[in-house]
């Protein structure tokens, strides 16, 4: 996963808006302990229709189109 990739929540996510969380763009990828003490990769995503970005664990997202 890298900056510019398009992502979505995988089908198993619950209690999320299907339209909004069907596509977002990766703004930043933080690895190691920059954001998380256990060293897990964190991904900053801007969802369509939102004005603020949010951070997720890499495992919570699915890449739907890779930035080349």
Order of alpha helices (4+ residues) and beta strands (2+ residues): beta-beta-beta-beta-beta
